[in-house]
Amino acid sequence: MFGFYRFASVAPTLKVADTANNTAEIIRCATEAVKNEAAFVVFPELCITGYTCSDLFHQELLLKKSVESLQKIAGAFADSDAVIAVGLPLRMFGCLYNCAAFVQRGKLVAVTPKIHLPNQREFYEKRHFSSGRDLLRGALNGAAPVCPVEGFGDVPVTNFFTVKGNGSEIRVGVELCEDLWTAVPPSGELALAGANVILNLSASDALVGKCDYRRNLVLNQSARCMAAYVYASAGVHESTTDMVFSGHLMIAENGSMIAENKQFNRESEIIYADVDVDRLNMQRLSEGSFQDFDSRSFYARAASFDGLRSIDSLKYRFVCPTPFVPGNIETRDKSSTEIFSIQCAGLAKRLEASHSARAVIGLSGGLDSTLALLVVAETFKLLKRPATEILALTMPGFGTTKRTKNNAVTLAELLGVELRTVDIQKACMQHFADIGHNPETLNVTYENVQARERTQILMDIANSEGGIVIGTGDLSEIALGWSTYNADHMSMYAVNCDIPKTLVRHIVDWYADNSGAELKAVLKDILDTPVSPELLPADANGQIAQKTESILGAYEIHDFYLYHFAKYGAAPEKLLFLAKYAFAGKFSDDELKKALTVFVRRFFTQQFKRSCIPDGPKVGTISLSPRADWRMPSDSSFSDWL
């Protein structure tokens, strides 16, 4: 369902050169994985014999027993859709190859010979094996070569696979151990040809520092290939004559580690990951490098798996509820500093280029204007300009509360900027009279008059002071169109335009934790204040009555939908499916559905505002600027999405 497939990576116990023992354990582990709905089960390199057989690889008996073991493994899964990938030494065309073999429904679908054979220091594979380079290169000129394998008939020799029927969105590339460590791994070209899953059957020994290096290789290659990378390495039961193997198991998806073991396990070990293949495919549609490659020769040589079983529930995948927010607490300072620095660098350039004497900003005491003012203040430090050249305007209206007004004043004072107060109520009442609006009618006109009055004041004062107006609106508001057209929608440079509400909160919280006691206290109170435009009168107790999240739904949900919709093109059904996992126990299904309806409707109908938004810096991987990531007709229909 929705393109999710379960992958298993296995490090079985084994006895070196004992094919019967190893085969029984491979079948046992694979059976467990298949029962757990794995579509692919990947074992280490040469797992049928053990990687460390050395010159025993030139023994007729071992080679014969290896093929017999492969027949037993295939027979054990004659009724299974799952693909079982195992390693063995295999004679082809008069040479011996280190191969990955793929069995499904009792058949040997294809074999992949290892290309790059390590032959330095503790490794001497060229002593025993031939490189599969020429075999696979020959396949580039046409169909894959075939080799007779006892018990299976003629079998294709290839490292590229497609899938028939169900699972057709999966395309598999294969490499073995050293292939990954080379300057140009085969997986790079395989990915360009369409492979979105890379399987690596490996036997990588344990050395000081090598684990981290190996992990980085897998992560980086999965990101570079924009693919899932399933890695299974030999374990501690290999011969320890000269080396120790740790049984390192990893499953990464486009630069993120989904599953990894702790290594050095004395028992057989299986890790699982639920991979979103559909997401990988959708993301590749917007990557030009994947569209420019001629992949016809790869498909001509491809072997094919029969239909695969997708999964309809997620057991082995964490769905982050706040995908915009850096999730690693240990790197919080680094990531937050980088985000903040991008904002400051963008504003600094604009101030210099416009020769602005001042930065003018509306300060409401809310979250967005707080972050914007912090960015402006830091930028002026960067430019070695005094904070007094920053002009903050607080413009109380009909819904302004003492709490937000006091926080705005305190914040401005602590940052040392000039603060002016311009009460807009009198001007708004005059405007109501001019246009014939009854001020007792608290409708959209009542609200927007206030928003446009504030923008007029900011623009006019910026003109008189030789400054520019700094926009405060965030990415979440831009996505939902939660702004007044040509009012808070407009500025001369929008520093928060690529920061969604959940990330705004994160950055302000980070800044607070790195500030003095007084500034920290006011920032924490701002963080605790309900999000509101304060355009409707306060309640009887003087508290905020107009709460944005009571109207739209939680920004946490909307940011989640925005991320998966804009970045991966997820359909509404999939958005809801993911949200139920991400917010389990926090939001009800009804709340998630209601928010989704609001998100879709507003995202489509409010595009006209995004078509003419001000300049501002791109910070993350999603921007809704028509000059950057998002171009969309303002009059498109959303009926199919609902």
Secondary structure, DSSP 8 states (H G I E B T S, - for coil): -TTEEEEEEEE----TT-HHHHHHHHHHHHHHHHHTT-SEEE--TTTTT-GGGGGGGG-HHHHHHHHHHHHHHHHHTTT---EEEEEEEEEETTEEEEEEEEEETTEEEEEEE-S----STT--GGGT---SHHHHHHHTTSS--EEEETTTEEEEB-SEEEE-STTTT--EEEEETHHHHSSS-HHHHHHHHT--EEEEEE--B--TTHHHHHHHHHHHHHHHTTSEEEEEE--TTS--SS--B---EEEEETTEEEEE--S--SS-EEEEEEEEHHHHHHHHTT-GGGTSS--HHHHHH-EEE------SS-SS----S-TTS---GGGHHHHHHHHHHHHHHHHHHHHHHHT-SEEEEE--SSHHHHHHHHHHHHHHHHTT--GGGEEEEE---TT--HHHHHHHHHHHHHHT-EEEE---HHHHHHHHHHHT--TT--SHHHHHHHHHHHHHHHHHHHHHHTEEEEE---HHHHHHT-S-TTTTT--SEETTTT--HHHHHHHHHHHHHTS-HHHHHHHHHHHHS------S---TTS-----HHHHH--HHHHHHHHHHHHHH---HHHHHHHHHHHTTTTS-HHHHHHHHHHHHHHHHHTHHHHTT-------SS----TTTT----TT---GGG-
